[in-house]
Amino acid sequence: MNSMAETPRDAPLTAVVIIGGGPLHARALAALEAVNTDVRIIAADSGLDHAVSAGLRPDALVGDLDSISASGRMWAYAHELLIDTHPEAKDETDTELALAAAVALTDAQYLLLLGGLDPLSDDRLDHLLGTLLSLGHPSLARFSSVSAVVGSSEVRVVHSGRSLALPLDGGQTFSLLALHGVCTGVTLTGATWPLADATLTGTEARGLSNVSDGDTVVRVADGVLTVVIP
């Protein structure tokens, strides 16, 4: 993997991958393998342990380092990773700190978050919601693509004025969630229940459990829409 130094201008567009806490599901590893550009990996705290266990080599380690293992710390120092340590008493989560580090990589065009939920030891709903909400931060709109695999589910985020062709097979279930406030001008084609210039809010489940016909496209005129593919 490259260092966090700026990629040369003639290099391929860069994808920045954030590894959060929790084991990496097979779906997460498949998403990483599908990235065919220059990749940089940022581990958020104990995400380094899970990255190394999966055979990955992060470029940087970010967080308060309260959950990384002792062997993980030694690995990070032995491999001379860039380490950005923060106090435990802070306003941001380790995932948010890693996202901020990703935004700082000015050449990065694609953002992929993997992990962030440990089904064996971390069943806290607030952690899951915090991860999903952080993906809709306005600063992430600079990326051409914002996606994640949290647990075994795939997540895509669509920012204002953008459209997204969803990677779905015919008959596959997906949901549209307005987690970050009202979304207007929502258009959905190629689904059992299409939408035309619709308004979705965070207090209704109108976009839940739709079904793709294999050629599904969603567009959002204003707002941030989260697509969840179970």
Phi, psi and omega in degrees: 000153179285163171283176181280002178295159184297137179285141178303153184299332183269006178281159178298158176304138187266138169257132175254129184246129177253129178255116180263189180289155179099146179301149180276117178295155179305327179294326178293316180294324177294321178296321179293318180296332182285344179286117186251024177246176174301129188243137170239138185243127176246123178265132176263103178052241184293354174302335178296318179301316182289326178295313181296320178298331180270004179084018181261156177239099178297157176265335184209157178234127184230143174137186179274354175058037179269350182237353177291146180285162177298321179293327177295318177300314181297321179298316181298316180290320181296327181264009173055045176290152168288124184241121179248098186266137180235155178291155178294325178276096184211165181275330185265151171281166177298325178297317179296322178296320179293322177296320178296321177295324178294319179298327181291343177279094190295340181270352183284134181248335184235138180240129178228123177253129181238141179086216180090000179208123178256104183295343182272329185229349185234087180257021183283120180297326182295325177296316180297313180296321179300319179296313181296319181294322182296335181288347179262010181301138182305329182296337182279353179295344179290341179279144177292331181215134175234116182217168181203157167235109182249116189066238178250008182255144177264142181232134173236140180244129181246117180270169185309137174076015183238158175236157183216126172276119186278138181280073187235149172266160176301133181089358182278140182273144175207164180226147175249122185233129177268073185285341189249019181118183184295136174246126180244160180063038180275121179241131181228123177239160178074037181219159179301321178240088181289164177230147178225111180051045184273162174245125177246139179237168180280000182249014177220158183248033183301326184270009186279139171055058171270172183228131182277150172259008178099353179219067190257130179229134177238142178227142180234122178285316181211133181115178179239120184249135179255128178254125179246127179244102184298000000 
